[in-house]
Amino acid sequence: MSWILFTLMAVFFQTFRNAIQSKLSATVPTMGVTLSRFLFASPMAAAYVYALSVWQNAGIPDFSARFWIYIGLGACLQIAATSLMVVLFKQKNFAVGAGLAKSEALVAGVLGMLFFGSTLSLLGWVGIFIGAMAVFVLSGWRKGGDLTPKTIMIGLACGTCFALTSLYAREASHALSLSFELAAGWVLFWLLLVQTIILCVYIGLQQPTTFSKLAAQPGKTLAASVTSCLGSIGWFTAMAMQHVAYVKTLGQLEVFTTMLISVVWLKQPVRKHETLGLVLIGLAAVLVMWS
């Protein structure tokens, strides 16, 4: 049951983080919006790890070479995934952008089975098929649909990068001889720190004016970091406890909260075929959860 609660926590905070980043993307370059997710999150993660370590009376663990490989791969893939998500927001309205990125759950199931030792039942495969159909529906299947092949590919690439990030994060957590919560906390801290350093160096060299654009919107930048950190604590802890495919399929509940935010806060209409696609993704999530 614990992993379900952590997943629901992640869904709640990630929904608001995505909405905040969607707003930021109107005036801040893609890499700057990506940085907003990590900029103030590392100190929060460090405080979280310290509090857990004191509570569990645990010291600093031994970090193996395998652990660092997983961290490096996960950090780079999550930067790529977040950047693609921001680009996706600019290609299509918010609700469908998030829906396309939800291919992450389907990809995590397939890659987890092929390369990471995860297994899915027949019911799980039915869920995957329905989820694939949902992505097809969201990709502009109607005649005259306004989604281009480029947008579809960006969405699928985003989902794949997020899926691999999640799978590597789970492997990194299992490489530490700690409780699920503390292992996930360490993985989160190092991922955030590495990502922040990489992005700051890149932006400093290539887009130095981006820092001033973020500084001009301190509230949204801080909110993006805080919601990202809290959401990631939920995701990483749940994934340390349970297979990524199950966590991410339960996380599909985000599509419904995304629709609400899209209509209420971002004032973006959700069309009939978009609603159908999002509902199908939710159905796929339920089927895989029950498998």
C-alpha positions in Angstrom: 0.0 0.0 0.0 2.8 2.4 0.8 4.0 2.6 -2.9 0.4 3.6 -3.9 0.4 6.5 -1.5 3.8 7.7 -2.7 2.6 7.5 -6.3 -0.5 9.5 -5.6 1.7 12.1 -3.9 3.9 12.2 -7.0 0.9 12.6 -9.2 -0.4 15.5 -7.2 2.8 17.5 -7.2 3.8 16.6 -10.8 0.5 17.9 -12.1 1.1 21.4 -10.7 4.8 21.3 -11.7 3.9 20.7 -15.3 1.4 23.5 -15.2 3.9 25.9 -13.8 6.5 24.9 -16.4 4.0 25.4 -19.1 3.5 28.9 -17.9 7.2 29.6 -17.7 7.8 28.3 -21.2 6.0 31.3 -22.6 8.8 33.7 -21.7 11.8 31.4 -20.7 13.9 29.3 -23.1 13.5 25.5 -23.0 16.7 24.9 -21.1 15.8 27.6 -18.6 12.4 26.0 -17.9 14.2 22.6 -17.5 16.6 24.2 -15.0 13.7 25.6 -13.0 12.7 22.0 -12.1 16.1 21.4 -10.5 17.5 24.7 -9.4 16.3 24.8 -5.8 15.4 21.1 -5.5 18.9 19.8 -4.5 18.9 21.6 -1.1 15.5 20.3 -0.4 16.5 16.7 -1.3 19.6 17.1 0.9 17.5 18.2 3.8 15.1 15.2 3.2 18.0 12.7 3.1 19.5 14.2 6.3 16.2 14.0 8.2 15.7 10.4 7.1 19.3 9.5 8.0 18.9 10.9 11.5 15.5 9.2 11.9 16.8 5.8 10.8 20.2 6.3 12.4 21.9 5.6 9.1 25.3 6.8 7.9 26.6 7.7 4.4 26.3 4.5 2.2 29.0 3.1 0.0 28.4 4.2 -3.6 29.5 1.6 -6.1 30.6 2.2 -9.7 27.4 0.7 -10.8 25.4 3.2 -8.8 27.3 6.1 -10.4 26.7 4.7 -13.9 22.9 4.6 -13.2 23.0 8.1 -11.8 24.9 9.5 -14.8 22.5 7.8 -17.3 19.4 8.8 -15.4 20.5 12.4 -15.0 21.2 12.9 -18.7 18.0 11.1 -19.7 15.9 13.2 -17.3 17.3 16.4 -18.7 16.5 15.3 -22.2 13.0 14.2 -21.1 12.2 17.5 -19.3 13.5 19.5 -22.3 11.3 17.5 -24.7 8.3 18.0 -22.4 8.8 21.8 -22.6 9.1 21.6 -26.4 6.0 19.5 -26.4 4.1 22.2 -24.5 5.0 24.6 -27.3 3.8 22.2 -30.0 0.4 21.4 -28.6 -1.9 22.5 -25.8 -1.1 21.5 -22.3 -3.4 18.6 -21.7 -2.5 16.7 -24.9 1.2 17.4 -24.4 1.1 15.7 -21.0 -1.0 12.9 -22.5 1.6 12.1 -25.2 4.4 12.1 -22.7 2.4 9.4 -20.8 3.7 6.9 -23.3 6.3 6.7 -20.6 4.2 4.1 -18.7 3.9 1.9 -21.8 7.6 2.1 -22.7 8.6 1.4 -19.1 6.6 -1.8 -19.2 8.2 -3.0 -22.5 11.8 -2.0 -21.6 11.4 -3.3 -18.1 10.4 -6.7 -19.4 13.1 -6.8 -22.1 16.1 -5.5 -20.2 15.3 -5.0 -16.5 13.7 -8.3 -15.4 10.1 -7.0 -15.1 7.1 -9.2 -16.2 3.6 -8.3 -17.2 0.6 -10.6 -17.4 -1.9 -11.0 -20.3 -4.1 -8.3 -18.7 -1.1 -6.1 -18.5 -0.4 -6.5 -22.2 -4.1 -5.6 -22.9 -3.5 -2.4 -20.9 -0.4 -1.7 -23.0 -2.3 -2.1 -26.2 -5.1 0.2 -25.0 -2.5 2.7 -24.0 -0.9 2.6 -27.4 -4.3 3.2 -29.0 -4.7 6.2 -26.6 -1.5 7.7 -27.8 -2.6 7.2 -31.4 -5.9 8.9 -30.6 -4.0 11.8 -29.0 -1.6 12.1 -31.9 -4.3 13.6 -34.2 -5.9 10.7 -35.8 -8.8 12.8 -37.0 -8.8 14.0 -40.5 -7.5 17.5 -40.3 -5.9 16.9 -36.9 -3.4 19.6 -36.0 -0.7 17.3 -34.6 2.3 16.8 -36.9 4.5 13.7 -37.0 7.2 15.9 -35.4 5.0 16.4 -32.4 4.2 12.7 -32.1 7.9 11.8 -32.2 8.7 14.4 -29.6 6.0 13.0 -27.3 7.2 9.4 -27.7 10.8 10.4 -27.3 9.9 12.3 -24.1 8.1 9.2 -22.7 11.0 6.9 -23.6 13.5 9.2 -21.8 11.3 9.4 -18.7 10.8 5.6 -18.7 14.6 4.9 -18.9 15.2 7.5 -16.2 12.7 5.7 -13.9 14.2 2.3 -14.7 17.8 3.5 -13.9 16.6 5.3 -10.8 15.1 2.0 -9.5 18.3 0.1 -10.3 20.4 2.8 -8.5 18.1 2.5 -5.4 18.6 -1.2 -5.3 22.3 -0.8 -5.5 22.3 0.7 -2.0 21.9 -1.4 1.1 19.4 1.0 2.7 15.6 1.3 3.3 13.5 2.0 0.3 12.8 5.6 1.5 16.4 6.5 2.2 17.8 4.8 -0.9 15.4 6.7 -3.0 16.3 9.9 -1.2 20.0 9.5 -2.0 19.3 8.7 -5.7 17.1 11.8 -5.9 19.7 14.0 -4.3 22.5 12.9 -6.6 20.4 13.1 -9.7 19.2 16.6 -8.9 22.7 17.8 -8.1 24.3 16.3 -11.3 21.4 17.7 -13.4 21.7 21.2 -11.9 25.5 21.3 -12.5 25.1 20.1 -16.1 22.4 22.6 -16.9 24.0 25.6 -15.2 27.3 25.0 -17.1 25.5 24.6 -20.4 23.3 27.7 -19.9 26.2 29.7 -18.6 28.1 29.0 -21.8 25.3 29.0 -24.4 22.4 31.0 -23.0 23.6 33.2 -20.2 20.6 35.6 -20.5 18.4 32.7 -19.4 19.5 33.2 -15.8 18.1 36.7 -15.7 14.8 35.5 -17.3 14.4 33.0 -14.5 15.4 35.6 -11.9 12.6 37.8 -13.3 10.1 35.2 -12.2 11.3 34.0 -8.8 7.9 32.8 -7.6 7.3 30.4 -10.6 10.9 29.2 -10.6 10.8 28.4 -6.9 7.4 26.8 -7.2 8.6 24.6 -10.1 11.6 23.4 -8.0 9.5 22.7 -4.9 6.8 20.8 -6.6 9.3 18.9 -8.7 11.3 17.8 -5.6 8.2 16.7 -3.7 6.8 14.9 -6.7 10.2 13.2 -7.3 10.3 12.0 -3.7 7.0 10.3 -4.3 8.1 8.8 -7.7 11.5 7.6 -6.6 10.3 6.0 -3.3 7.4 4.3 -5.0 9.7 2.9 -7.8 12.2 1.7 -5.2 9.3 -0.3 -3.6 7.5 -1.5 -6.8 8.1 -2.2 -10.5 8.3 0.9 -12.6 5.5 -0.2 -14.9 3.0 -0.5 -12.1 4.0 2.8 -10.5 3.8 4.7 -13.8 0.5 3.1 -14.8 -1.0 4.2 -11.5 0.6 7.5 -12.2 -1.6 7.8 -15.3 -4.2 9.3 -12.9 -2.3 12.5 -13.6 -4.1 12.8 -16.9 -7.4 13.5 -15.2 -5.9 16.2 -12.9 -4.1 17.6 -16.0 -7.4 17.9 -17.8 -8.9 19.8 -14.8 -5.9 22.2 -14.6 -6.0 22.7 -18.4 -9.5 23.8 -18.3 -9.7 25.7 -15.0 -6.2 27.3 -14.7 -4.7 27.4 -18.2 -8.1 28.2 -19.9 -7.5 25.6 -22.6 -10.4 23.7 -24.1 -10.2 19.9 -24.2 -11.7 18.5 -27.4 -13.7 15.3 -27.7 -10.9 13.1 -29.2 -8.4 14.4 -26.7 -10.8 13.4 -23.9 -11.2 10.0 -25.4 -7.4 9.5 -25.6 -6.9 10.6 -22.0 -9.7 8.3 -20.8 -8.1 5.4 -22.7 -4.8 6.0 -21.1 -6.5 6.0 -17.7 -8.1 2.7 -18.6 -4.8 1.2 -19.6 -3.3 2.3 -16.3 -6.1 0.5 -14.4 -5.7 -2.7 -16.4 -2.0 -2.9 -15.9 -2.4 -2.2 -12.2 -4.8 -5.1 -11.9 -2.6 -7.5 -13.8 
